[in-house]
C-alpha cells in the first residue's frame, strides 16, 4: 500500500479511479470548494444524480480527496512517490490530474498545518529562578538541602528577537501565554542539565541530521 494512503481512503479512491477524467476534475473542484467554504450538499446532490449514486458517496469522496491533499502536504510527498497511487487503479492521465490538484495547493496546506501546530504549542520565552536555602533553624538539626525555584514563561506567539518585558503583558496576550513553576534540588537540576546537554549533542550527529533532513525535503 502507498504509504500516504490510509485504509479508510482506499474504497473512495477506487471509486474515483473508475470515473472519467472529467468527473475526476469535477471532484477536485468540489474538494477545493470544500477547503474554501466547507461542505455543499446542494452541489453534492447534483453530482450524485449525474453519477447515479448517493449523496453520502459523493460527500465521502470529496472528504477523501481533501484528506489526501492534507496527507500529501504533511508527508511532503514528491511527484515520483505520488505516482505509486497507480496501485489503487488510477491511469497515468488520472494521476496527472490528481497531482496537479495536490501540487497546486500543497504549499498553502503546509503553511496552514504549520501555523496550526505552532498555535497549539507553547514555546519557551523566558526563565526566572531563585535559590532557597535555610541557613539556620533551632528545629532543624540536620543540614537542609537547598531548593531551586524556576518559573518558565511560555508563549504560543512568535517572539521577536528584542523581547518585551515579561511583566508588561498586554491584555490580549493573556490567552497565548502561561507560566510553569518548578521546584527541584541541586542533584535533580544537575541531572536535567546533563540530560539536555546529551540531547543537544545527539542533535548534532549525522544520524539525527539525516533523519531531520528527510522530513524537511
C-alpha positions in Angstrom: 0.0 0.0 0.0 1.2 3.5 -0.8 2.5 5.0 2.5 0.4 8.2 2.3 -2.9 6.4 1.6 -4.9 5.3 4.6 -7.0 2.2 4.6 -10.2 4.3 5.0 -9.4 6.1 1.8 -8.9 3.1 -0.5 -12.5 2.4 -1.3 -13.2 6.0 -2.2 -10.1 6.2 -4.3 -11.0 3.0 -6.1 -14.4 4.6 -6.8 -12.7 7.7 -8.3 -10.4 5.5 -10.4 -13.4 4.1 -12.2 -14.7 7.6 -13.2 -13.8 9.5 -16.3 -11.2 12.3 -16.3 -13.9 15.0 -16.5 -15.6 13.6 -13.4 -12.3 13.4 -11.6 -11.7 17.1 -12.4 -15.2 17.9 -11.0 -14.4 16.1 -7.8 -11.2 18.0 -7.4 -13.1 21.3 -7.9 -15.6 20.1 -5.2 -12.7 19.4 -2.9 -11.2 22.9 -3.5 -14.7 24.4 -2.7 -14.7 22.3 0.5 -11.4 23.8 1.5 -12.7 27.3 0.9 -16.3 27.2 2.1 -16.9 23.8 3.6 -19.4 21.1 2.6 -22.0 22.0 0.0 -24.8 19.4 0.0 -26.6 21.1 -3.0 -23.6 20.5 -5.3 -23.1 17.0 -3.9 -26.8 16.2 -4.6 -26.4 17.3 -8.3 -23.2 15.3 -8.7 -24.9 12.3 -7.1 -27.7 12.4 -9.6 -25.3 12.6 -12.5 -23.3 9.7 -11.3 -26.4 7.7 -10.2 -25.0 7.3 -6.7 -25.8 8.6 -3.2 -25.1 12.0 -1.7 -23.1 10.3 1.0 -20.8 8.6 -1.6 -20.1 12.0 -3.2 -19.5 13.7 0.2 -17.2 11.0 1.5 -15.3 11.0 -1.8 -14.7 14.8 -1.6 -13.6 14.4 2.0 -11.2 11.6 0.9 -9.6 14.0 -1.6 -9.3 16.7 1.0 -7.7 14.2 3.4 -5.4 13.0 0.6 -4.3 16.6 -0.1 -3.6 17.2 3.6 -1.6 13.9 4.0 0.5 14.7 0.9 1.3 18.1 2.3 2.1 16.6 5.8 4.4 13.9 4.4 5.8 16.2 1.7 5.1 13.6 -1.0 7.1 14.0 -4.2 5.7 13.6 -7.7 7.5 10.2 -8.1 6.1 8.9 -4.8 2.7 10.2 -5.7 2.8 8.1 -8.9 2.6 5.0 -6.8 -1.1 5.8 -6.4 -1.5 3.8 -9.7 -1.7 0.7 -7.5 -5.2 1.8 -6.5 -6.2 1.7 -10.1 -5.6 5.2 -11.5 -4.4 5.7 -15.0 -1.5 8.0 -15.9 -3.9 10.7 -17.0 -5.9 10.5 -13.8 -2.6 10.6 -11.7 -1.6 13.7 -13.6 -5.0 15.4 -12.7 -4.7 14.4 -9.1 -1.0 15.5 -8.9 -2.0 18.9 -10.3 -4.7 19.2 -7.7 -2.3 18.2 -4.9 0.7 20.3 -6.0 -1.3 23.5 -6.7 -2.5 23.6 -3.1 0.5 21.9 -1.4 2.3 25.0 -0.2 -0.9 26.6 1.1 -1.9 23.5 3.0 1.6 23.1 4.5 1.5 26.6 5.8 -1.9 26.0 7.4 -0.7 22.9 9.0 2.5 24.6 10.3 0.5 27.5 11.7 -2.0 25.2 13.3 0.7 23.3 15.1 2.5 26.4 16.2 -0.7 28.0 17.5 -1.4 24.9 19.7 2.2 24.5 21.1 3.7 26.6 23.8 7.3 27.7 23.2 9.9 28.8 25.7 10.0 32.6 26.2 12.0 33.3 29.4 13.1 31.9 32.7 13.2 33.3 36.2 14.9 31.4 39.1 15.9 31.8 42.7 17.8 29.7 45.2 16.1 29.0 48.5 18.1 27.7 51.5 17.5 27.7 55.3 20.8 28.8 56.8 19.8 28.3 60.5 16.9 26.7 62.5 16.6 25.5 66.0 14.0 22.9 64.9 16.2 21.5 62.1 19.4 20.0 63.5 20.4 18.5 60.1 21.8 20.3 57.2 19.0 21.5 54.9 19.1 20.8 51.2 18.7 24.0 49.2 15.8 24.3 46.7 15.9 25.9 43.3 12.6 27.5 42.2 12.2 28.2 38.5 9.4 30.0 36.6 9.2 29.2 32.9 7.4 31.7 30.7 5.8 30.1 27.7 4.1 31.6 24.7 2.2 30.5 21.6 3.1 33.5 19.6 6.3 34.1 17.7 8.7 36.1 19.9 10.7 38.9 18.4 14.5 38.9 18.9 14.1 42.0 21.0 11.6 40.5 23.5 9.5 42.8 25.6 9.4 42.9 29.4 7.8 39.8 30.9 5.7 41.7 33.5 4.3 44.1 30.9 1.9 41.6 29.5 -0.9 43.2 27.3 -4.5 42.1 28.0 -4.7 40.5 24.5 -1.8 38.2 25.1 -3.0 36.5 28.2 -4.6 33.7 26.2 -1.3 32.9 24.5 1.0 32.9 27.4 1.3 30.8 30.5 3.7 30.2 33.4 5.0 27.0 34.9 6.7 27.0 38.4 9.1 24.1 39.1 10.9 23.3 42.4 13.9 21.0 42.4 17.1 20.3 44.3 20.6 20.7 43.0 21.0 16.9 42.3 17.9 16.7 40.1 18.8 20.0 38.4 22.3 18.7 37.6 20.7 15.5 36.1 18.3 17.6 34.0 21.1 19.8 32.7 23.1 16.7 31.8 20.2 15.1 30.0 19.5 18.2 28.0 23.2 18.6 27.1 23.3 15.0 25.9 20.2 15.6 23.8 21.8 18.7 22.3 24.9 16.7 21.4 22.8 14.0 19.8 21.0 16.6 17.7 24.4 17.4 16.1 25.2 13.9 15.0 25.0 12.9 11.3 22.3 10.3 12.1 19.9 12.9 13.6 20.7 15.4 10.9 19.9 12.9 8.1 16.7 12.0 9.9 15.6 15.6 10.1 16.7 16.3 6.5 14.4 13.6 5.2 11.4 15.4 6.7 12.4 18.9 5.5 13.0 17.9 1.9 
